[in-house]
Amino acid sequence: MAEAKKDSYISRKDYLEQLISYKDEQLIKVITGMRRSGKSTLLFDIYADWLADNGVTEEQIIKVDLESMESEPLYNPESLYKYITDKLIKNKPNYVFIDEVQNCKDFQKVADSLYLKKGVDVYITGSNAHMFSGELATLLSGRYVTVEILPLSFKEYLETAKDENASPEKKYRDYVRFGSLPKVAGYNGNMKKINAYLDGIYNTIFKKDIIDRNKITNVPLFEDVMKFVMSNIGSHISPKSIADYLTSNRKTVYSQTVDDFLKYLTDSYMIYKAVRFDIKGKELLKSLAKYYVTDLGIRNYLLGYRDTDTGHILENVIYLELLRKGYKVFVGKVANTEVDFVAVKQDETVYIQVAESVKEKAVLERELAPLKAIRDFNPRLLVTMDYDLNGSYDGIKHVNALDFLTE
């Protein structure tokens, strides 16, 4: 592969390693995530280049982009299947990439049929979680594995930073202001280009993936719910609390409608939901939850950039980073207090409290209290933007947020 081509995209090393680990396994590789978060680049460029560097010829890689107008005839499952099978090379491994597969009706039957063919390694991408539930989950049960893509981590974002003299704190401020979509990172703070790009992405997700797909008729009401959630990242909310708020502002809405809207937003990967977990009782709680946005740039585009709420923004960033590291993340309840995150991965559990700064004694004591109330022996972290604090407090480790994001 030409070095110039390698330099044209961010490496996405962690995701690439996941795909490599599943190579040639008899599993359909399902790559999901919000639009423009990097799924296509990961598959069509980064992974394809890795395959080429490791002896796979161009003819062995069959790429289908169902986002392009040229591919509209392939929206028919029989046509898509024939197009791909006609290109298969006998007696050699074949790697089939199908981008935005949900544009093909009954795509799951195509994926299953290809899966059953010997020597065919199938990779599909999609931008809506709902498409991978229901019939797909039933038909392909045990036959697929999901790789969920998020926009750039802060560490990946630093790869794009052109101002080498800028401090890590300055780069972090740009990261949370402009957002972490790969294309935006390359605009180097050009607000005109960034806003135009975010406008296009938002309208695509908003109209195509949510409004049209779910046949929403009251679009202004849906926008109100979406903006409420984005304004209240890291706060306890429920469908009822949102409905009550909107009704108090003379916009009558039922909590079931709000619940549906929230599901549409999570299905499109615009937001993530963190449910509560009772640490002592070891059970999930149904009441209240917290929501976090996938891209802070889209949030700022919709709400207007506000140099406030920096604590909840940091919490949002840490939440997404935990997801990238492979954790399932919950909001922890311990007695009458709350731990920001209970991060679980296999048999590992970590408790994490996030605060912008704990230099004031009262704030430090308030943030440490929930962690001190936990009686098991799992690691406990206090993550802040502070540098000049003690390394630990009664076994609770203090970690600088930027170190946490780049380690």
KEKE-3310 file (N, C-alpha, C; in steps of 0.2 Angstrom, whole numbers, plus 5000, padded with zeros to 4 digits):
npx = (5004:5002:5012:5006:4993:4991:4993:4982:4971:4965:4972:4964:4967:4963:4950:4953:4961:4952:4944:4954:4956:4945:4945:4942:4935:4920:4909:4898:4903:4897:4897:4894:4886:4885:4881:4895:4904:4915:4914:4914:4927:4935:4932:4933:4944:4955:4955:4954:4966:4975:4972:4977:4990:4994:4993:4981:4973:4966:4955:4950:4943:4927:4918:4904:4895:4881:4876:4878:4872:4873:4872:4858:4850:4854:4847:4837:4836:4839:4846:4857:4863:4866:4875:4886:4889:4893:4905:4913:4928:4934:4941:4948:4950:4937:4932:4919:4912:4899:4892:4882:4871:4857:4850:4846:4832:4827:4840:4846:4844:4852:4864:4865:4864:4876:4885:4884:4891:4906:4922:4919:4920:4911:4907:4897:4890:4881:4869:4859:4853:4841:4840:4847:4841:4826:4821:4833:4842:4836:4836:4850:4856:4869:4878:4884:4895:4897:4904:4906:4907:4913:4914:4930:4942:4949:4963:4965:4960:4971:4980:4976:4979:4985:4992:5006:5011:5001:4993:4989:4977:4971:4969:4960:4949:4946:4942:4930:4922:4921:4919:4920:4920:4928:4930:4927:4938:4948:4946:4952:4947:4940:4927:4916:4917:4915:4902:4894:4897:4892:4879:4874:4876:4868:4855:4854:4855:4844:4833:4833:4837:4829:4817:4810:4812:4805:4793:4788:4777:4775:4786:4792:4789:4797:4810:4810:4811:4823:4832:4830:4836:4849:4853:4853:4863:4871:4862:4849:4835:4819:4806:4794:4798:4803:4791:4783:4790:4789:4775:4772:4777:4767:4766:4759:4762:4763:4771:4774:4775:4787:4796:4796:4802:4815:4820:4821:4831:4842:4843:4848:4860:4863:4862:4867:4861:4863:4859:4853:4862:4861:4873:4875:4864:4866:4858:4849:4841:4825:4820:4823:4837:4853:4858:4869:4878:4883:4891:4899:4900:4889:4879:4883:4881:4867:4862:4869:4885:4891:4900:4899:4893:4904:4908:4898:4900:4913:4911:4903:4912:4921:4912:4910:4923:4925:4916:4923:4934:4929:4920:4904:4893:4886:4876:4880:4871:4873:4868:4862:4868:4877:4887:4896:4900:4898:4909:4910:4918:4918:4925:4929:4927:4925:4924:4920:4921:4918:4924:4925:4934:4942:4948:4943:4940:4927:4921:4929:4927:4914:4914:4921:4914:4904:4912:4919:4909:4907:4909:4916:4930:4934:4943:4943:4941:4945:4942:4948:4951:4961:4978:4988:4986:4984:4989:4981:4967:4963:4964:4957:4960:4967:4965:4971:4961:4965:4976:4970:4962:4972:4980)
npy = (4994:5011:5024:5037:5034:5027:5038:5045:5043:5040:5029:5020:5009:5000:4996:4990:4979:4972:4967:4960:4950:4942:4938:4927:4918:4909:4918:4931:4947:4961:4978:4992:5008:5026:5037:5042:5040:5032:5019:5015:5019:5012:4998:4998:5004:5005:4991:4984:4988:4982:4969:4968:4970:4959:4949:4946:4947:4960:4956:4947:4954:4960:4973:4982:4997:5002:5015:5023:5030:5022:5009:5007:4997:4986:4985:4976:4960:4948:4953:4958:4947:4939:4948:4948:4934:4932:4937:4930:4921:4905:4893:4901:4912:4923:4940:4949:4964:4974:4989:5000:4991:4990:4996:4987:4978:4964:4961:4952:4939:4938:4940:4929:4918:4920:4918:4904:4899:4891:4897:4911:4926:4937:4954:4967:4983:4995:5008:5009:5003:4995:4987:4976:4968:4958:4950:4948:4945:4933:4925:4924:4920:4917:4917:4929:4943:4958:4973:4988:5004:5020:5038:5047:5044:5053:5051:5047:5058:5067:5063:5069:5083:5098:5108:5107:5114:5117:5115:5100:5103:5113:5106:5097:5105:5109:5097:5094:5104:5105:5092:5074:5067:5059:5066:5080:5082:5083:5096:5106:5116:5125:5133:5136:5126:5115:5117:5116:5103:5096:5100:5093:5080:5079:5081:5070:5059:5063:5065:5053:5042:5042:5051:5047:5033:5029:5035:5047:5059:5071:5081:5093:5091:5079:5085:5093:5084:5078:5089:5092:5081:5081:5093:5089:5080:5067:5069:5064:5057:5053:5046:5051:5062:5070:5072:5078:5090:5096:5097:5106:5117:5119:5110:5097:5080:5062:5051:5038:5041:5049:5039:5031:5040:5042:5029:5028:5038:5031:5020:5025:5028:5041:5045:5037:5026:5025:5014:5013:5005:4995:4994:4987:4978:4971:4973:4978:4994:5001:5013:5030:5036:5039:5049:5050:5059:5054:5062:5077:5088:5088:5090:5103:5110:5109:5115:5126:5133:5132:5138:5131:5119:5111:5100:5090:5088:5083:5071:5064:5062:5053:5043:5038:5034:5023:5014:5012:5006:4993:4991:4988:5000:5007:5017:5020:5015:5017:5015:5030:5037:5041:5033:5039:5030:5013:5001:4987:4973:4957:4948:4959:4974:4991:5006:5022:5039:5055:5072:5089:5097:5095:5103:5111:5108:5104:5100:5089:5080:5077:5071:5060:5053:5043:5033:5029:5023:5011:4994:4983:4975:4980:4990:5008:5024:5041:5053:5067:5084:5090:5091:5093:5085:5073:5056:5046:5042:5034:5022:5025:5029:5044:5050:5059:5067:5068:5060:5048:5047:5046:5035)
npz = (5000:4996:5004:5005:5004:5016:5025:5024:5032:5049:5060:5068:5076:5087:5083:5071:5075:5081:5070:5063:5072:5070:5057:5044:5052:5055:5055:5053:5052:5059:5058:5067:5071:5073:5059:5049:5058:5055:5050:5037:5032:5040:5036:5021:5018:5029:5034:5022:5016:5025:5023:5010:5012:5018:5009:5002:4987:4976:4969:4977:4986:4988:4986:4991:4990:4997:4999:4988:4973:4961:4966:4968:4961:4967:4979:4979:4986:4979:4968:4974:4979:4968:4961:4970:4971:4958:4957:4965:4968:4964:4974:4982:4997:4999:5002:5008:5008:5013:5013:5023:5024:5027:5017:5008:5005:5016:5019:5028:5024:5013:5019:5027:5017:5010:5021:5022:5012:5007:5010:5010:5018:5027:5029:5036:5036:5046:5051:5060:5075:5077:5066:5068:5076:5081:5067:5061:5072:5076:5064:5062:5073:5084:5073:5070:5074:5083:5080:5087:5082:5087:5086:5085:5098:5111:5111:5097:5091:5093:5084:5073:5075:5070:5075:5084:5094:5103:5119:5128:5135:5128:5116:5120:5123:5110:5105:5112:5109:5094:5091:5088:5076:5062:5050:5053:5062:5054:5048:5056:5065:5057:5057:5048:5038:5047:5053:5041:5037:5049:5048:5037:5040:5052:5046:5038:5047:5055:5046:5037:5045:5056:5056:5043:5043:5055:5053:5059:5063:5070:5070:5076:5089:5092:5090:5101:5111:5108:5109:5123:5129:5125:5131:5144:5147:5157:5167:5178:5170:5164:5153:5158:5166:5156:5148:5157:5159:5146:5144:5154:5148:5139:5129:5125:5128:5129:5140:5134:5121:5122:5126:5115:5106:5112:5111:5097:5095:5102:5094:5082:5086:5090:5103:5119:5132:5149:5161:5179:5192:5206:5217:5230:5230:5218:5206:5192:5190:5186:5187:5181:5172:5164:5150:5136:5124:5107:5099:5103:5095:5086:5096:5100:5088:5087:5099:5101:5104:5121:5134:5146:5158:5159:5167:5166:5152:5152:5159:5150:5140:5146:5148:5135:5132:5141:5135:5123:5127:5129:5140:5148:5154:5168:5179:5195:5210:5227:5243:5249:5240:5224:5212:5198:5187:5184:5178:5169:5163:5157:5170:5177:5187:5189:5198:5195:5198:5192:5190:5187:5194:5210:5219:5229:5246:5251:5239:5235:5246:5244:5232:5234:5244:5239:5233:5244:5251:5245:5248:5243:5235:5223:5210:5213:5206:5205:5193:5186:5180:5186:5191:5202:5214:5228:5225:5229:5239:5253:5246:5235:5219:5212:5196:5182:5170:5156:5155:5158:5146:5136:5139)
capx = (5000:5006:5012:5002:4986:4990:4993:4976:4966:4967:4973:4958:4970:4959:4945:4956:4963:4946:4942:4959:4955:4939:4947:4941:4931:4914:4905:4896:4905:4893:4900:4888:4888:4882:4884:4901:4909:4921:4913:4916:4934:4938:4931:4934:4951:4960:4955:4956:4973:4978:4972:4981:4997:4995:4993:4975:4973:4961:4950:4947:4939:4921:4915:4897:4893:4874:4874:4879:4866:4875:4870:4851:4848:4856:4843:4834:4841:4841:4850:4863:4866:4869:4880:4891:4891:4896:4912:4917:4934:4934:4947:4952:4946:4933:4930:4913:4911:4893:4891:4875:4867:4850:4847:4844:4827:4828:4847:4848:4844:4858:4870:4864:4866:4884:4888:4884:4895:4912:4927:4916:4920:4906:4907:4892:4890:4874:4869:4853:4853:4835:4840:4851:4836:4821:4821:4840:4844:4833:4839:4857:4858:4875:4882:4887:4898:4896:4910:4902:4912:4912:4919:4937:4944:4954:4970:4965:4960:4977:4984:4975:4980:4990:4996:5010:5013:4995:4994:4984:4971:4968:4967:4954:4944:4944:4939:4923:4919:4920:4916:4925:4919:4934:4930:4928:4944:4953:4945:4957:4944:4937:4920:4912:4917:4913:4895:4891:4897:4888:4872:4873:4876:4862:4849:4854:4853:4838:4827:4833:4837:4824:4810:4807:4811:4800:4786:4786:4773:4776:4793:4794:4789:4803:4815:4810:4813:4830:4836:4830:4840:4856:4854:4853:4868:4873:4857:4844:4829:4814:4801:4789:4800:4803:4784:4780:4793:4786:4768:4772:4778:4761:4767:4756:4765:4763:4777:4775:4778:4794:4799:4797:4807:4821:4822:4823:4838:4847:4844:4852:4867:4864:4863:4867:4858:4866:4854:4856:4863:4861:4879:4874:4859:4868:4853:4848:4835:4821:4818:4828:4843:4856:4859:4875:4878:4889:4896:4897:4900:4882:4876:4884:4878:4860:4860:4874:4891:4890:4906:4897:4892:4910:4908:4894:4904:4919:4907:4901:4919:4924:4908:4912:4930:4924:4913:4928:4938:4925:4916:4897:4894:4880:4876:4880:4868:4876:4864:4858:4873:4878:4894:4895:4900:4900:4911:4910:4920:4920:4925:4932:4922:4929:4920:4923:4918:4921:4922:4930:4940:4940:4953:4940:4939:4920:4920:4933:4924:4907:4915:4924:4909:4900:4917:4921:4903:4907:4912:4919:4937:4935:4946:4939:4945:4942:4944:4947:4955:4966:4985:4992:4982:4987:4988:4976:4963:4960:4963:4954:4966:4965:4968:4970:4957:4968:4980:4965:4960:4977:4985)
capy = (5000:5017:5027:5042:5032:5026:5044:5049:5042:5039:5021:5016:5003:4996:4993:4986:4973:4967:4964:4955:4944:4938:4936:4920:4914:4908:4923:4938:4953:4967:4984:4997:5015:5032:5039:5046:5038:5029:5012:5013:5020:5006:4992:4999:5007:5002:4984:4981:4989:4977:4962:4968:4970:4952:4944:4946:4951:4965:4952:4943:4958:4962:4979:4985:5003:5003:5022:5026:5029:5017:5003:5006:4991:4980:4985:4970:4955:4943:4956:4959:4941:4937:4953:4946:4928:4932:4940:4926:4917:4898:4890:4906:4915:4929:4944:4952:4970:4977:4995:5002:4985:4991:4999:4982:4974:4957:4960:4947:4933:4939:4939:4922:4914:4921:4915:4897:4897:4890:4902:4918:4930:4942:4960:4972:4989:4998:5014:5008:4997:4991:4983:4970:4965:4955:4944:4947:4941:4926:4921:4924:4919:4913:4917:4935:4946:4965:4978:4995:5010:5026:5043:5047:5045:5059:5049:5047:5065:5070:5061:5074:5090:5101:5113:5103:5118:5118:5111:5095:5106:5117:5101:5094:5110:5109:5090:5094:5110:5103:5085:5069:5064:5059:5072:5086:5083:5086:5103:5110:5121:5129:5133:5136:5119:5111:5118:5114:5096:5094:5101:5088:5073:5079:5081:5063:5055:5065:5063:5047:5036:5043:5053:5043:5026:5028:5038:5052:5065:5077:5082:5098:5088:5075:5089:5096:5079:5077:5094:5091:5075:5084:5098:5087:5074:5066:5070:5059:5059:5048:5048:5055:5069:5074:5073:5083:5097:5098:5098:5112:5122:5119:5105:5091:5074:5057:5048:5033:5044:5051:5033:5029:5045:5040:5023:5030:5041:5027:5015:5028:5029:5048:5045:5031:5026:5022:5013:5013:4998:4995:4990:4982:4973:4968:4972:4984:4998:5003:5020:5035:5034:5045:5049:5054:5060:5051:5067:5083:5093:5088:5093:5110:5112:5110:5119:5132:5131:5135:5137:5129:5112:5107:5094:5085:5086:5078:5064:5062:5060:5047:5037:5035:5031:5017:5010:5011:5001:4987:4990:4989:5005:5008:5022:5016:5017:5014:5018:5036:5041:5038:5033:5040:5024:5006:4999:4980:4969:4950:4947:4965:4979:4997:5011:5028:5046:5060:5079:5093:5099:5094:5107:5113:5102:5101:5096:5083:5075:5075:5066:5054:5049:5037:5028:5026:5019:5004:4989:4977:4976:4982:4997:5014:5029:5048:5056:5075:5088:5092:5088:5094:5082:5067:5051:5041:5043:5028:5017:5028:5032:5049:5050:5065:5064:5068:5054:5043:5047:5044:5030)
capz = (5000:4996:5011:5005:5006:5023:5029:5022:5037:5055:5060:5071:5078:5091:5079:5066:5078:5082:5064:5062:5076:5068:5050:5042:5057:5052:5058:5050:5055:5059:5060:5068:5074:5070:5052:5048:5063:5053:5048:5030:5031:5044:5032:5014:5017:5033:5034:5015:5015:5029:5019:5004:5014:5020:5003:4999:4981:4975:4966:4982:4991:4985:4990:4989:4994:4996:4999:4981:4968:4957:4969:4969:4958:4972:4985:4979:4989:4974:4963:4978:4980:4962:4960:4974:4970:4951:4958:4970:4965:4967:4977:4986:5001:4997:5008:5005:5012:5011:5017:5024:5022:5028:5011:5004:5009:5018:5018:5032:5020:5008:5023:5029:5011:5009:5027:5021:5006:5009:5008:5010:5024:5026:5033:5034:5041:5047:5055:5065:5079:5076:5060:5070:5081:5078:5063:5060:5078:5076:5058:5062:5080:5085:5067:5069:5080:5082:5082:5087:5081:5090:5083:5087:5105:5112:5108:5090:5089:5094:5078:5068:5077:5066:5080:5088:5100:5107:5125:5128:5137:5122:5111:5123:5122:5103:5105:5115:5105:5087:5091:5087:5069:5059:5045:5057:5065:5048:5047:5060:5068:5052:5059:5042:5035:5052:5053:5035:5037:5054:5046:5032:5044:5056:5042:5035:5052:5058:5042:5034:5049:5061:5054:5038:5045:5060:5051:5064:5060:5074:5070:5081:5096:5092:5090:5107:5115:5107:5112:5130:5131:5124:5136:5150:5147:5163:5172:5178:5166:5162:5149:5162:5168:5150:5146:5162:5157:5139:5145:5158:5143:5134:5123:5128:5126:5133:5142:5130:5115:5123:5127:5108:5103:5115:5107:5090:5096:5103:5088:5077:5089:5092:5111:5123:5138:5155:5166:5185:5195:5213:5219:5235:5228:5212:5201:5188:5192:5180:5187:5179:5168:5161:5143:5134:5116:5104:5096:5106:5090:5084:5102:5100:5082:5088:5105:5101:5109:5127:5138:5153:5159:5157:5171:5162:5146:5154:5161:5143:5136:5150:5147:5129:5132:5144:5130:5118:5131:5130:5146:5149:5159:5172:5184:5201:5216:5233:5248:5246:5235:5217:5208:5191:5182:5186:5172:5169:5157:5159:5177:5180:5188:5191:5200:5193:5199:5187:5192:5183:5198:5217:5223:5235:5251:5251:5233:5236:5251:5241:5226:5237:5248:5236:5232:5251:5253:5242:5253:5240:5234:5216:5210:5213:5203:5204:5187:5186:5176:5191:5191:5208:5220:5230:5220:5231:5245:5256:5241:5229:5215:5208:5189:5178:5164:5150:5156:5157:5139:5132:5142)
cpx = (5004:5006:5007:4995:4985:4990:4986:4970:4969:4967:4967:4961:4966:4954:4948:4959:4957:4944:4947:4958:4949:4940:4946:4937:4924:4909:4904:4899:4901:4896:4895:4891:4885:4885:4890:4905:4915:4920:4916:4924:4937:4938:4934:4942:4956:4960:4957:4963:4977:4978:4977:4989:4999:4993:4986:4975:4966:4955:4946:4942:4933:4918:4909:4895:4885:4871:4875:4873:4867:4872:4862:4848:4849:4852:4838:4838:4843:4846:4857:4867:4869:4875:4886:4894:4895:4903:4916:4922:4934:4941:4951:4947:4943:4931:4925:4912:4904:4892:4884:4870:4859:4846:4844:4838:4829:4836:4850:4848:4850:4864:4870:4867:4873:4887:4889:4888:4902:4917:4925:4916:4916:4907:4902:4892:4883:4874:4863:4853:4847:4836:4844:4847:4831:4823:4829:4843:4842:4836:4846:4860:4864:4880:4885:4890:4898:4902:4907:4907:4909:4916:4926:4938:4948:4961:4970:4964:4966:4982:4982:4977:4986:4995:4999:5011:5007:4995:4988:4977:4967:4965:4960:4948:4941:4940:4932:4919:4917:4918:4922:4924:4925:4935:4931:4935:4949:4952:4949:4954:4941:4929:4915:4911:4914:4905:4892:4891:4892:4880:4870:4872:4869:4856:4849:4852:4845:4832:4827:4833:4832:4817:4807:4806:4806:4793:4784:4783:4774:4783:4795:4794:4795:4809:4816:4813:4821:4834:4836:4835:4847:4858:4855:4858:4870:4868:4852:4837:4825:4809:4796:4791:4801:4796:4781:4783:4790:4779:4768:4774:4773:4763:4765:4759:4764:4769:4779:4778:4785:4798:4801:4803:4814:4824:4825:4830:4843:4848:4848:4859:4868:4866:4864:4864:4861:4861:4857:4857:4864:4867:4878:4869:4861:4862:4852:4841:4832:4820:4824:4834:4847:4858:4866:4875:4884:4894:4894:4897:4893:4878:4877:4881:4870:4858:4864:4879:4890:4896:4904:4895:4898:4911:4904:4897:4909:4916:4905:4907:4921:4919:4909:4918:4929:4921:4919:4933:4935:4921:4908:4897:4887:4881:4875:4876:4871:4873:4861:4863:4873:4885:4892:4895:4902:4902:4913:4913:4922:4919:4928:4927:4926:4923:4923:4918:4922:4919:4927:4936:4937:4945:4950:4938:4932:4919:4923:4929:4917:4908:4918:4919:4906:4905:4919:4915:4903:4911:4916:4926:4939:4939:4941:4944:4941:4946:4943:4952:4961:4973:4988:4988:4986:4985:4983:4973:4960:4959:4960:4959:4963:4969:4966:4966:4960:4973:4976:4963:4966:4982:4984)
cpy = (5006:5021:5033:5040:5031:5032:5048:5048:5040:5031:5017:5009:4998:4992:4988:4979:4969:4964:4959:4949:4939:4936:4928:4915:4914:4912:4929:4943:4959:4973:4990:5003:5020:5034:5043:5045:5035:5022:5011:5014:5014:5000:4993:5001:5004:4995:4981:4982:4984:4970:4962:4967:4963:4947:4943:4950:4955:4961:4948:4947:4961:4967:4981:4991:5004:5010:5025:5025:5023:5010:5002:5000:4985:4981:4979:4964:4950:4946:4957:4953:4939:4942:4950:4939:4927:4934:4935:4922:4910:4897:4895:4909:4921:4933:4949:4958:4973:4983:4998:4997:4986:4994:4993:4978:4967:4956:4954:4940:4933:4937:4931:4917:4914:4918:4907:4895:4897:4895:4909:4921:4936:4948:4965:4977:4992:5004:5014:5002:4992:4986:4976:4967:4961:4949:4943:4943:4934:4922:4920:4922:4914:4913:4924:4938:4954:4969:4985:5000:5016:5032:5043:5048:5051:5057:5049:5054:5068:5068:5066:5081:5092:5105:5109:5107:5119:5113:5106:5098:5110:5112:5098:5099:5110:5102:5091:5099:5107:5096:5081:5065:5064:5065:5078:5087:5085:5093:5108:5116:5126:5128:5133:5129:5114:5111:5115:5106:5093:5094:5095:5081:5073:5078:5074:5059:5057:5063:5056:5041:5037:5045:5048:5036:5025:5031:5043:5058:5071:5079:5088:5095:5083:5079:5092:5091:5078:5082:5094:5086:5078:5089:5096:5080:5074:5067:5065:5061:5053:5050:5052:5062:5073:5076:5079:5090:5100:5101:5105:5118:5122:5115:5098:5085:5068:5054:5042:5035:5046:5045:5031:5033:5043:5034:5024:5033:5036:5022:5018:5030:5037:5049:5038:5032:5022:5021:5012:5005:4999:4990:4985:4976:4969:4967:4979:4987:5001:5010:5025:5032:5040:5044:5053:5054:5057:5056:5074:5089:5094:5092:5101:5113:5114:5115:5126:5131:5136:5133:5135:5122:5108:5101:5088:5083:5081:5071:5061:5059:5054:5041:5034:5032:5024:5012:5008:5005:4994:4986:4991:4994:5007:5014:5019:5019:5014:5018:5024:5040:5038:5039:5034:5034:5018:5003:4991:4977:4962:4950:4953:4970:4985:5002:5018:5034:5051:5067:5083:5095:5097:5097:5110:5107:5099:5097:5089:5078:5073:5070:5060:5049:5043:5032:5025:5022:5012:5000:4983:4979:4978:4989:5003:5020:5036:5051:5063:5078:5091:5088:5088:5091:5076:5061:5046:5044:5037:5023:5019:5031:5038:5049:5056:5063:5064:5062:5048:5042:5045:5039:5024)
cpz = (5000:5002:5011:5007:5013:5027:5028:5027:5043:5056:5063:5073:5082:5087:5074:5069:5080:5076:5062:5066:5074:5061:5049:5047:5054:5056:5054:5054:5054:5062:5061:5071:5070:5063:5053:5054:5061:5051:5041:5029:5034:5039:5025:5013:5022:5033:5027:5014:5019:5026:5013:5006:5017:5015:5000:4992:4980:4973:4972:4987:4986:4989:4987:4993:4992:4997:4993:4977:4963:4959:4970:4966:4963:4978:4985:4981:4984:4969:4967:4978:4974:4960:4964:4972:4963:4952:4962:4966:4968:4969:4981:4991:4998:5003:5005:5010:5009:5016:5017:5022:5022:5022:5007:5008:5010:5017:5022:5029:5015:5013:5025:5023:5010:5015:5026:5016:5009:5006:5007:5017:5024:5031:5031:5039:5041:5052:5060:5069:5078:5071:5062:5076:5078:5074:5062:5066:5078:5070:5059:5069:5080:5079:5066:5075:5078:5084:5081:5087:5084:5086:5087:5095:5105:5109:5101:5087:5089:5088:5073:5069:5074:5070:5085:5095:5105:5113:5124:5131:5132:5117:5114:5122:5115:5102:5107:5112:5098:5086:5088:5080:5065:5054:5048:5060:5060:5046:5051:5062:5063:5053:5053:5039:5040:5052:5047:5035:5043:5052:5041:5036:5048:5052:5039:5041:5054:5053:5040:5039:5055:5059:5049:5040:5050:5059:5056:5060:5064:5075:5075:5088:5097:5093:5098:5112:5115:5110:5120:5132:5130:5128:5143:5151:5154:5169:5172:5175:5165:5157:5152:5163:5161:5147:5151:5160:5151:5140:5149:5153:5137:5128:5125:5124:5131:5134:5137:5123:5116:5123:5120:5105:5106:5112:5100:5090:5097:5098:5083:5080:5090:5099:5113:5130:5143:5160:5173:5188:5202:5215:5224:5233:5222:5207:5198:5190:5186:5181:5185:5176:5166:5154:5141:5126:5113:5101:5099:5101:5087:5090:5101:5094:5083:5094:5105:5106:5115:5131:5145:5153:5158:5161:5168:5156:5147:5156:5154:5140:5140:5149:5140:5128:5135:5139:5125:5121:5132:5136:5144:5155:5162:5176:5191:5207:5222:5239:5245:5242:5228:5215:5201:5186:5186:5179:5173:5163:5160:5167:5181:5181:5191:5192:5198:5195:5195:5190:5188:5188:5206:5221:5229:5240:5251:5245:5233:5240:5248:5236:5229:5241:5245:5235:5239:5253:5250:5246:5249:5238:5226:5215:5210:5210:5203:5198:5187:5181:5180:5190:5198:5214:5222:5225:5222:5238:5248:5251:5235:5225:5211:5201:5185:5172:5158:5150:5155:5150:5134:5134:5137)
residu = (MET:ALA:GLU:ALA:LYS:LYS:ASP:SER:TYR:ILE:SER:ARG:LYS:ASP:TYR:LEU:GLU:GLN:LEU:ILE:SER:TYR:LYS:ASP:GLU:GLN:LEU:ILE:LYS:VAL:ILE:THR:GLY:MET:ARG:ARG:SER:GLY:LYS:SER:THR:LEU:LEU:PHE:ASP:ILE:TYR:ALA:ASP:TRP:LEU:ALA:ASP:ASN:GLY:VAL:THR:GLU:GLU:GLN:ILE:ILE:LYS:VAL:ASP:LEU:GLU:SER:MET:GLU:SER:GLU:PRO:LEU:TYR:ASN:PRO:GLU:SER:LEU:TYR:LYS:TYR:ILE:THR:ASP:LYS:LEU:ILE:LYS:ASN:LYS:PRO:ASN:TYR:VAL:PHE:ILE:ASP:GLU:VAL:GLN:ASN:CYS:LYS:ASP:PHE:GLN:LYS:VAL:ALA:ASP:SER:LEU:TYR:LEU:LYS:LYS:GLY:VAL:ASP:VAL:TYR:ILE:THR:GLY:SER:ASN:ALA:HIS:MET:PHE:SER:GLY:GLU:LEU:ALA:THR:LEU:LEU:SER:GLY:ARG:TYR:VAL:THR:VAL:GLU:ILE:LEU:PRO:LEU:SER:PHE:LYS:GLU:TYR:LEU:GLU:THR:ALA:LYS:ASP:GLU:ASN:ALA:SER:PRO:GLU:LYS:LYS:TYR:ARG:ASP:TYR:VAL:ARG:PHE:GLY:SER:LEU:PRO:LYS:VAL:ALA:GLY:TYR:ASN:GLY:ASN:MET:LYS:LYS:ILE:ASN:ALA:TYR:LEU:ASP:GLY:ILE:TYR:ASN:THR:ILE:PHE:LYS:LYS:ASP:ILE:ILE:ASP:ARG:ASN:LYS:ILE:THR:ASN:VAL:PRO:LEU:PHE:GLU:ASP:VAL:MET:LYS:PHE:VAL:MET:SER:ASN:ILE:GLY:SER:HIS:ILE:SER:PRO:LYS:SER:ILE:ALA:ASP:TYR:LEU:THR:SER:ASN:ARG:LYS:THR:VAL:TYR:SER:GLN:THR:VAL:ASP:ASP:PHE:LEU:LYS:TYR:LEU:THR:ASP:SER:TYR:MET:ILE:TYR:LYS:ALA:VAL:ARG:PHE:ASP:ILE:LYS:GLY:LYS:GLU:LEU:LEU:LYS:SER:LEU:ALA:LYS:TYR:TYR:VAL:THR:ASP:LEU:GLY:ILE:ARG:ASN:TYR:LEU:LEU:GLY:TYR:ARG:ASP:THR:ASP:THR:GLY:HIS:ILE:LEU:GLU:ASN:VAL:ILE:TYR:LEU:GLU:LEU:LEU:ARG:LYS:GLY:TYR:LYS:VAL:PHE:VAL:GLY:LYS:VAL:ALA:ASN:THR:GLU:VAL:ASP:PHE:VAL:ALA:VAL:LYS:GLN:ASP:GLU:THR:VAL:TYR:ILE:GLN:VAL:ALA:GLU:SER:VAL:LYS:GLU:LYS:ALA:VAL:LEU:GLU:ARG:GLU:LEU:ALA:PRO:LEU:LYS:ALA:ILE:ARG:ASP:PHE:ASN:PRO:ARG:LEU:LEU:VAL:THR:MET:ASP:TYR:ASP:LEU:ASN:GLY:SER:TYR:ASP:GLY:ILE:LYS:HIS:VAL:ASN:ALA:LEU:ASP:PHE:LEU:THR:GLU)
# end
